[in-house]
Amino acid sequence: METLANLGDGFAIAITWQNLLLALLGCFLGTIMGALPGLGPSNGVAILIPLAFTLGLGATPSLILLTSVYYGAMYGGRISSILLGIPGDEPAMMTVLDGHPMAKKGMAGEALSLSGVASFVGAFFATWGLILLAPQLVKIALLFGPAEYFALFALAFMTLGGVSSTNQAKSAFAAALGLGLATIGVDTQTGVPRFTFGEVHLYDGLDFLVAIVGLFALSEVFIFLETRHGGAEADGKKMVIGKLYPPMSMLKACTPTMLRTSFLGFIAGVLPGAGASLGSFISYSMEKRLVDKKGTFGTGDPRGVAAPEAGNNAAAGGALVPMLALGVPGSGTTAVLLAVLLALNITPGPLLFTQNPDVVWGLIAALFIANFMLLAMNIPMVGLFTRVLMIPSRILMPIVAMVSFVGIYGISGSTFDLLVMIGFGVMGWLLRKFDVPLVPIILGTLLGNAMENNLRRAVTIDNGNWWTLVDSPLALTLWAIAIIGFVLPLIVGARVKAGMHARRDDEGAISD
């Protein structure tokens, strides 16, 4: 009953004209950014962070805007996957397998609408999972001391590569780089400047919002400048949508698929580092083994569209659970959202539900509202969103650059931050050329100081005894999960990644 009362209070916060309009704007912009190949939810949220701060929004309105963008981008990724055979982001990769063949059969409208319904079911299930599971995690997290928090942060870094990663060394390098960047500034315990090189602007450390916008948004612009073409081009192809609404028989046949894969996707999302990509892959693979008796998956089976869409949207909602309850992001996009919370002087974790219940429950209520908005928006407005795919990158990328520069300067008023942002943009461009993941860098910049402080606190409390870090059963459990999470991708990661790409190659062979 207490949970329902808190949810009711959240709806009272969310149902204001400002928050409803922000949710609607976020859903619309997020769907567009998700539909444009290459952007995806992480870049979409990062690009709009300056807008949220420039508008002077409070904590709850800012989160409502950016989480609506997050959910919208997860919905939007399916559009280019189905119509062009080009995934809008990695989680939408599995949707290509049956969505694009359906489009070739003249069933693009049905595939888009069915995938929209599946996305709704997955996100709706995940939001209820967030309501039920997050408070239980909070009760466990209240048992944490400095040693347990240090182990939890280590778990976040060691599992961030995810099961679909095949190069843990690059993930470890990126995490170490992020932790190194977090040491820049004045030491909070000794007051000694570290790695500032006499530059006063660096005494407060690096602004992680500047780092995020530079690494994600500006690096995308630099990549475009290098290649001079982008995935957002549709080459003037005429897109035939066909019948807009799927028949009831199709929805009925896909309903069990949506329910099963929503559960699988949510579990994958809650696991730190797994994320929506694994949720999508597991959902498609399990459903194929379970129901594909006639070998129709990969040839335009509607269930092959419903499974990955329900799975990846449920995983997106599941990733919010550890972020809000433990302060540990479950995916790359939730790492960006974590930065927003910290920038607003709100610390995610077990105390968030007691110190800032209005933020948490207002956000959860807004997720419900945004989900219904997205369902209502994505079916009748499919034609509009498909036209967005025709926007040339030469028009889109200057807009991204303008929003980045104006937004960051509006937040800080410092030209030094603009130079730092450009530096991060160049660094992000170089790292992406070598396939080094960017999210661990952001996570290291975000959590580095807290990790260092908890390490110092734990060792100081036990008079310099380093064994205190593994002295409690809870800490030992977290270390065990962290080690398994780091080693597991080395064992099964190549197989999972190969399976994901093999399915895409099979689909390409069939379409040819």
C-alpha positions as CSV (number, residue, x, y, z in Angstrom):
1,M,0.0,0.0,0.0
2,E,2.9,2.4,0.8
3,T,4.2,1.8,-2.7
4,L,0.9,2.6,-4.3
5,A,0.6,5.8,-2.2
6,N,4.1,6.9,-3.3
7,L,3.2,6.2,-6.9
8,G,0.0,8.3,-6.4
9,D,2.2,11.2,-5.1
10,G,4.5,10.7,-8.1
11,F,1.5,11.1,-10.5
12,A,0.5,14.3,-8.7
13,I,4.0,15.6,-9.5
14,A,4.2,14.3,-13.0
15,I,0.8,15.5,-14.2
16,T,1.5,19.2,-14.5
17,W,1.5,21.1,-17.8
18,Q,5.2,21.6,-17.7
19,N,6.1,18.0,-17.0
20,L,3.6,16.6,-19.5
21,L,4.9,18.9,-22.2
22,L,8.5,18.0,-21.4
23,A,7.6,14.3,-21.6
24,L,5.9,14.8,-24.9
25,L,8.9,16.8,-26.3
26,G,11.3,14.1,-25.0
27,C,9.3,11.3,-26.5
28,F,9.2,13.1,-29.9
29,L,12.9,14.0,-30.0
30,G,13.9,10.6,-28.6
31,T,12.0,8.8,-31.3
32,I,13.7,10.9,-34.0
33,M,17.2,10.4,-32.5
34,G,16.6,6.7,-32.2
35,A,15.4,6.4,-35.8
36,L,18.6,8.1,-37.1
37,P,21.2,5.4,-37.5
38,G,24.3,6.0,-35.4
39,L,22.8,8.3,-32.7
40,G,21.0,6.0,-30.3
41,P,19.8,6.7,-26.7
42,S,23.2,7.5,-25.2
43,N,24.0,10.2,-27.8
44,G,20.4,11.4,-27.8
45,V,20.4,12.0,-24.0
46,A,23.9,13.5,-24.1
47,I,23.0,16.0,-26.9
48,L,19.9,17.2,-24.9
49,I,21.6,17.6,-21.5
50,P,22.7,21.2,-22.3
51,L,19.1,22.0,-23.3
52,A,17.8,20.8,-19.9
53,F,20.3,22.9,-18.0
54,T,19.9,26.0,-20.3
55,L,16.2,26.0,-19.7
56,G,16.9,26.1,-16.0
57,L,14.8,23.0,-15.3
58,G,14.7,21.4,-11.8
59,A,15.7,17.9,-11.0
60,T,12.4,16.2,-11.7
61,P,11.6,18.1,-14.9
62,S,15.1,17.5,-16.2
63,L,14.9,13.8,-15.5
64,I,11.4,13.5,-17.1
65,L,12.7,15.2,-20.3
66,L,15.8,13.0,-20.5
67,T,14.3,9.7,-19.6
68,S,11.5,10.4,-22.1
69,V,14.3,10.9,-24.7
70,Y,15.8,7.6,-23.4
71,Y,12.5,5.6,-23.8
72,G,11.7,7.4,-27.1
73,A,15.1,6.5,-28.6
74,M,14.5,2.8,-27.6
75,Y,11.2,3.0,-29.5
76,G,12.8,4.8,-32.5
77,G,15.6,2.4,-33.2
78,R,13.2,0.0,-34.8
79,I,12.2,2.4,-37.6
80,S,15.4,2.4,-39.6
81,S,15.9,-1.3,-38.8
82,I,12.6,-2.2,-40.4
83,L,12.5,0.3,-43.3
84,L,16.2,0.4,-44.3
85,G,17.7,-2.7,-42.7
86,I,20.0,-0.4,-40.8
87,P,19.8,-0.6,-37.0
88,G,19.2,2.8,-35.4
89,D,21.3,1.5,-32.5
90,E,22.9,-1.8,-31.3
91,P,19.8,-3.1,-29.4
92,A,17.7,-2.7,-32.6
93,M,20.1,-5.0,-34.5
94,M,18.0,-8.1,-33.9
95,T,14.9,-6.3,-35.2
96,V,16.4,-6.2,-38.6
97,L,16.3,-9.9,-39.0
98,D,12.5,-10.2,-39.4
99,G,11.5,-6.5,-39.5
100,H,13.2,-5.7,-42.8
101,P,11.9,-8.9,-44.6
102,M,8.4,-7.9,-43.5
103,A,8.9,-4.4,-45.0
104,K,10.1,-6.0,-48.3
105,K,6.8,-8.0,-48.3
106,G,4.9,-4.7,-48.2
107,M,4.1,-5.1,-44.5
108,A,6.3,-2.2,-43.2
109,G,3.3,-0.5,-41.5
110,E,2.3,-3.7,-39.7
111,A,5.8,-4.3,-38.6
112,L,6.3,-0.8,-37.3
113,S,3.0,-0.8,-35.4
114,L,3.6,-4.3,-34.0
115,S,7.1,-3.3,-32.9
116,G,5.6,-0.2,-31.3
117,V,3.1,-2.4,-29.3
118,A,5.9,-4.8,-28.3
119,S,8.0,-1.8,-27.1
120,F,5.1,-0.6,-25.1
121,V,4.6,-4.0,-23.4
122,G,8.3,-4.3,-22.6
123,A,8.6,-0.8,-21.2
124,F,5.4,-1.1,-19.2
125,F,6.5,-4.4,-17.7
126,A,9.9,-2.9,-16.8
127,T,8.4,0.1,-15.1
128,W,6.3,-2.1,-12.8
129,G,9.5,-4.1,-12.2
130,L,11.3,-0.9,-11.3
131,I,8.5,-0.1,-8.7
132,L,8.6,-3.5,-7.1
133,L,12.4,-4.3,-7.2
134,A,14.1,-1.0,-6.5
135,P,12.8,-0.5,-3.0
136,Q,13.9,-4.1,-2.1
137,L,17.4,-3.3,-3.4
138,V,17.4,-0.2,-1.2
139,K,16.8,-2.3,1.9
140,I,19.9,-4.4,1.0
141,A,22.0,-1.3,0.1
142,L,21.4,0.2,3.6
143,L,23.7,-2.5,4.9
144,F,26.6,-1.2,2.9
145,G,29.6,0.4,4.5
146,P,32.7,2.0,2.8
147,A,34.2,-1.4,1.9
148,E,31.0,-2.7,0.4
149,Y,30.6,0.5,-1.7
150,F,34.1,0.2,-3.0
151,A,33.4,-3.4,-4.0
152,L,30.1,-2.2,-5.7
153,F,32.0,0.4,-7.7
154,A,34.6,-2.2,-8.7
155,L,31.7,-4.5,-9.8
156,A,30.3,-1.6,-12.0
157,F,33.6,-1.2,-13.7
158,M,34.4,-4.9,-14.1
159,T,31.0,-5.7,-15.6
160,L,30.6,-2.7,-17.8
161,G,32.0,-4.4,-20.9
162,G,28.9,-6.6,-20.9
163,V,28.5,-10.2,-22.0
164,S,28.5,-9.1,-25.6
165,S,32.0,-7.6,-25.3
166,T,34.9,-9.4,-26.9
167,N,37.7,-7.1,-25.8
168,Q,37.7,-6.6,-22.0
169,A,41.2,-5.1,-22.3
170,K,39.8,-2.1,-24.1
171,S,37.0,-1.7,-21.5
172,A,39.6,-1.9,-18.7
173,F,41.8,0.7,-20.4
174,A,38.8,3.0,-20.8
175,A,37.8,2.6,-17.2
176,A,41.4,3.3,-16.0
177,L,41.4,6.4,-18.2
178,G,38.2,7.6,-16.7
179,L,39.5,7.0,-13.1
180,G,42.7,8.9,-14.0
181,L,40.7,11.9,-15.3
182,A,38.7,11.8,-12.0
183,T,41.8,12.5,-10.0
184,I,42.3,15.9,-11.7
185,G,41.6,18.7,-9.2
186,V,42.2,19.5,-5.5
187,D,42.4,16.4,-3.3
188,T,39.4,16.5,-1.0
189,Q,41.3,15.2,2.0
190,T,44.7,16.8,1.7
191,G,43.8,20.0,-0.2
192,V,46.8,19.4,-2.6
193,P,46.2,20.1,-6.3
194,R,46.6,17.0,-8.5
195,F,47.4,17.2,-12.3
196,T,46.2,20.8,-12.6
197,F,49.5,22.0,-14.1
198,G,48.8,25.4,-12.5
199,E,45.5,25.9,-14.3
200,V,43.0,27.4,-11.9
201,H,40.1,26.2,-14.0
202,L,41.0,22.6,-13.2
203,Y,41.0,23.0,-9.4
204,D,37.4,21.8,-9.2
205,G,38.1,18.9,-11.5
206,L,36.6,18.1,-14.9
207,D,32.9,18.8,-15.4
208,F,31.5,15.4,-16.4
209,L,28.7,17.1,-18.4
210,V,31.4,18.7,-20.6
211,A,33.0,15.3,-20.9
212,I,29.8,13.6,-21.9
213,V,28.8,16.1,-24.6
214,G,32.3,16.1,-26.0
215,L,32.8,12.3,-26.0
216,F,29.4,11.5,-27.4
217,A,28.0,14.4,-29.4
218,L,31.1,16.2,-30.7
219,S,32.9,12.9,-31.6
220,E,29.9,12.1,-33.8
221,V,30.4,15.4,-35.6
222,F,34.1,14.7,-36.1
223,I,33.4,11.2,-37.5
224,F,31.0,12.8,-40.0
225,L,33.6,15.3,-41.0
226,E,36.1,12.5,-41.6
227,T,33.7,10.3,-43.6
228,R,31.6,13.1,-45.2
229,H,28.6,10.8,-45.3
230,G,26.3,9.3,-42.7
231,G,23.7,6.6,-42.0
232,A,20.9,9.2,-41.9
233,E,20.9,9.4,-45.7
234,A,18.1,7.5,-47.3
235,D,19.4,8.1,-50.9
236,G,16.0,9.2,-52.0
237,K,14.4,5.8,-51.7
238,K,10.6,5.7,-51.7
239,M,9.4,4.0,-48.6
240,V,6.2,2.1,-48.9
241,I,4.5,1.8,-45.5
242,G,1.5,-0.3,-46.5
243,K,-1.3,-1.1,-44.1
244,L,-0.7,0.8,-40.8
245,Y,-2.4,-1.4,-38.2
246,P,-1.6,-5.1,-37.7
247,P,-4.6,-7.5,-37.6
248,M,-5.9,-8.7,-34.2
249,S,-4.8,-12.3,-35.1
250,M,-1.2,-11.1,-35.4
251,L,-1.4,-9.2,-32.1
252,K,-2.9,-12.3,-30.4
253,A,-0.3,-14.6,-31.8
254,C,2.5,-12.3,-30.6
255,T,1.1,-11.6,-27.1
256,P,2.8,-14.6,-25.4
257,T,6.0,-13.7,-27.1
258,M,5.9,-10.1,-25.8
259,L,5.2,-11.3,-22.2
260,R,8.0,-13.9,-22.2
261,T,10.6,-11.6,-23.7
262,S,9.7,-8.7,-21.5
263,F,10.6,-10.8,-18.5
264,L,13.9,-11.9,-20.0
265,G,14.8,-8.4,-21.1
266,F,14.1,-6.9,-17.7
267,I,16.3,-9.5,-16.0
268,A,19.1,-8.7,-18.5
269,G,18.7,-4.9,-17.9
270,V,19.0,-5.2,-14.1
271,L,22.3,-7.0,-14.4
272,P,25.1,-4.2,-14.5
273,G,26.8,-4.1,-17.8
274,A,24.3,-6.4,-19.7
275,G,22.1,-3.7,-21.1
276,A,19.5,-3.6,-23.9
277,S,21.7,-5.3,-26.5
278,L,22.0,-8.5,-24.5
279,G,18.2,-8.3,-23.6
280,S,17.4,-8.1,-27.3
281,F,19.7,-10.9,-28.3
282,I,18.6,-13.3,-25.5
283,S,14.9,-12.5,-26.2
284,Y,15.2,-13.3,-29.9
285,S,17.3,-16.4,-29.5
286,M,15.1,-17.9,-26.7
287,E,11.9,-17.2,-28.6
288,K,13.3,-18.7,-31.8
289,R,14.2,-21.9,-30.0
290,L,10.9,-22.0,-28.3
291,V,8.4,-21.3,-31.1
292,D,10.1,-21.4,-34.4
293,K,9.1,-24.9,-35.4
294,K,8.7,-24.1,-39.1
295,G,11.9,-22.1,-39.6
296,T,10.1,-18.8,-40.3
297,F,12.3,-16.6,-38.1
298,G,14.5,-14.5,-40.3
299,T,12.1,-14.5,-43.2
300,G,9.6,-11.9,-41.8
301,D,7.9,-13.7,-38.9
302,P,6.0,-11.1,-36.7
303,R,7.1,-12.9,-33.6
304,G,10.7,-12.2,-34.6
305,V,9.9,-8.5,-34.5
306,A,8.0,-8.5,-31.3
307,A,10.6,-10.5,-29.3
308,P,13.7,-8.2,-29.6
309,E,11.6,-5.0,-29.3
310,A,9.9,-6.2,-26.1
311,G,13.2,-7.5,-24.8
312,N,15.3,-4.4,-25.4
313,N,12.7,-1.9,-24.1
314,A,12.2,-4.0,-20.9
315,A,16.0,-4.1,-20.5
316,A,16.1,-0.3,-20.9
317,G,13.7,0.1,-18.0
318,G,15.5,-2.6,-16.0
319,A,18.8,-0.7,-16.3
320,L,17.2,2.1,-14.2
321,V,16.8,-0.2,-11.2
322,P,20.5,-0.4,-10.1
323,M,21.1,3.2,-11.2
324,L,18.4,4.6,-8.8
325,A,18.6,2.0,-6.0
326,L,22.4,1.5,-5.9
327,G,23.9,4.4,-7.8
328,V,25.4,2.0,-10.3
329,P,24.3,2.4,-13.9
330,G,23.0,-0.7,-15.7
331,S,23.8,0.6,-19.2
332,G,25.6,3.3,-21.0
333,T,22.6,5.6,-21.2
334,T,21.9,5.2,-17.4
335,A,25.5,6.3,-16.9
336,V,24.7,9.5,-18.7
337,L,21.5,9.9,-16.6
338,L,23.7,9.3,-13.5
339,A,25.8,12.3,-14.5
340,V,22.7,14.4,-14.7
341,L,21.6,13.5,-11.2
342,L,25.1,14.2,-9.8
343,A,25.1,17.6,-11.6
344,L,21.8,18.4,-9.9
345,N,23.4,17.6,-6.5
346,I,21.3,14.5,-6.1
347,T,23.1,11.3,-5.1
348,P,21.6,8.1,-6.5
349,G,21.5,5.2,-4.1
350,P,19.7,3.8,-1.1
351,L,19.1,7.3,0.4
352,L,17.5,8.7,-2.8
353,F,14.2,7.0,-2.0
354,T,14.0,8.7,1.5
355,Q,15.8,12.0,0.8
356,N,14.3,12.8,-2.6
357,P,11.1,10.7,-3.0
358,D,9.5,13.4,-5.1
359,V,12.3,12.9,-7.7
360,V,12.1,9.1,-7.8
361,W,8.3,8.7,-7.8
362,G,7.7,11.6,-10.1
363,L,10.2,10.0,-12.5
364,I,8.5,6.6,-12.3
365,A,5.1,8.1,-12.9
366,A,6.4,10.1,-15.8
367,L,7.8,6.8,-17.3
368,F,4.3,5.4,-17.3
369,I,2.9,8.6,-19.0
370,A,5.8,8.7,-21.5
371,N,5.2,5.1,-22.4
372,F,1.5,5.7,-23.3
373,M,2.5,8.9,-25.2
374,L,5.0,6.9,-27.2
375,L,2.4,4.2,-28.1
376,A,0.0,6.9,-29.2
377,M,2.7,8.8,-31.1
378,N,4.5,6.0,-32.8
379,I,1.6,4.3,-34.6
380,P,-0.3,7.2,-36.2
381,M,2.9,9.3,-36.8
382,V,5.0,6.5,-38.5
383,G,4.9,8.4,-41.8
384,L,6.4,11.5,-40.2
385,F,9.2,9.6,-38.4
386,T,10.1,7.8,-41.7
387,R,10.5,11.2,-43.4
388,V,13.1,12.1,-40.7
389,L,15.3,9.4,-42.1
390,M,15.6,11.5,-45.2
391,I,17.4,14.3,-43.4
392,P,21.0,14.5,-44.7
393,S,23.8,14.3,-42.2
394,R,25.3,17.6,-43.6
395,I,22.2,19.3,-42.1
396,L,21.9,17.2,-38.9
397,M,25.5,17.4,-37.7
398,P,25.8,21.2,-37.7
399,I,22.7,21.3,-35.5
400,V,24.3,18.8,-33.1
401,A,27.4,21.0,-32.9
402,M,25.4,24.1,-32.3
403,V,23.4,22.6,-29.5
404,S,26.5,21.3,-27.9
405,F,28.4,24.6,-27.9
406,V,25.5,26.8,-27.0
407,G,24.3,24.4,-24.3
408,I,27.7,24.0,-22.5
409,Y,28.4,27.8,-22.7
410,G,24.9,28.4,-21.3
411,I,25.6,26.1,-18.4
412,S,29.0,27.3,-17.3
413,G,29.6,30.6,-19.1
414,S,33.2,29.5,-19.5
415,T,35.2,29.4,-22.8
416,F,37.6,27.1,-21.0
417,D,34.9,24.5,-20.8
418,L,34.3,24.8,-24.5
419,L,38.0,24.1,-25.1
420,V,37.8,21.1,-22.8
421,M,34.7,19.9,-24.6
422,I,36.6,20.1,-28.0
423,G,39.4,18.1,-26.4
424,F,37.1,15.4,-25.2
425,G,35.5,15.4,-28.7
426,V,38.8,14.8,-30.3
427,M,39.7,12.1,-27.7
428,G,36.3,10.4,-28.3
429,W,36.9,10.5,-32.1
430,L,40.3,8.9,-31.7
431,L,39.1,6.2,-29.3
432,R,36.1,5.3,-31.5
433,K,38.5,4.7,-34.4
434,F,40.2,2.1,-32.2
435,D,36.9,0.6,-31.0
436,V,37.6,1.7,-27.4
437,P,34.2,2.0,-25.5
438,L,33.4,5.5,-24.2
439,V,31.0,4.6,-21.4
440,P,33.7,3.3,-19.0
441,I,35.5,6.7,-19.3
442,I,32.3,8.5,-18.3
443,L,31.7,6.0,-15.5
444,G,35.3,6.5,-14.2
445,T,34.9,10.3,-14.3
446,L,31.6,10.0,-12.4
447,L,32.4,7.5,-9.8
448,G,36.2,7.9,-9.4
449,N,36.0,10.4,-6.5
450,A,33.4,8.4,-4.6
451,M,35.4,5.2,-5.2
452,E,38.6,6.8,-3.9
453,N,36.9,8.3,-0.9
454,N,35.3,5.0,0.1
455,L,38.6,3.2,-0.3
456,R,40.3,5.7,2.0
457,R,37.5,5.6,4.5
458,A,37.4,1.8,4.7
459,V,41.2,1.5,5.2
460,T,41.3,4.4,7.7
461,I,38.5,2.9,9.8
462,D,40.4,-0.4,10.1
463,N,43.7,1.3,10.9
464,G,45.3,0.7,7.5
465,N,44.3,-2.9,7.2
466,W,43.6,-3.6,3.5
467,W,41.9,-6.9,4.2
468,T,38.9,-4.9,5.4
469,L,37.9,-4.7,1.7
470,V,37.0,-8.4,1.8
471,D,36.1,-8.8,5.4
472,S,32.3,-9.0,5.2
473,P,30.1,-11.6,3.4
474,L,28.4,-8.9,1.4
475,A,31.7,-7.5,0.2
476,L,33.0,-11.0,-0.7
477,T,29.7,-11.6,-2.7
478,L,30.2,-8.4,-4.6
479,W,33.8,-9.2,-5.4
480,A,32.8,-12.7,-6.6
481,I,30.1,-11.2,-8.9
482,A,32.6,-8.6,-10.2
483,I,35.2,-11.3,-11.0
484,I,32.7,-13.5,-12.7
485,G,31.3,-10.5,-14.6
486,F,34.8,-9.7,-15.9
487,V,35.9,-13.2,-16.8
488,L,32.6,-14.4,-18.3
489,P,32.9,-12.2,-21.5
490,L,36.3,-13.7,-22.1
491,I,34.8,-17.1,-22.1
492,V,31.4,-16.7,-23.8
493,G,31.6,-13.1,-25.2
494,A,33.0,-14.2,-28.5
495,R,30.3,-16.8,-29.0
496,V,27.5,-14.4,-28.1
497,K,28.9,-11.7,-30.4
498,A,29.5,-14.2,-33.2
499,G,25.9,-15.4,-32.8
500,M,24.5,-11.8,-33.1
501,H,26.4,-11.1,-36.3
502,A,25.8,-14.6,-37.7
503,R,22.1,-14.0,-37.5
504,R,22.5,-10.7,-39.3
505,D,24.6,-12.4,-42.0
506,D,21.9,-15.1,-42.4
507,E,19.3,-12.4,-42.9
508,G,21.4,-10.7,-45.5
509,A,21.8,-13.9,-47.4
510,I,18.1,-14.6,-47.3
511,S,17.2,-11.1,-48.5
512,D,19.8,-11.3,-51.4
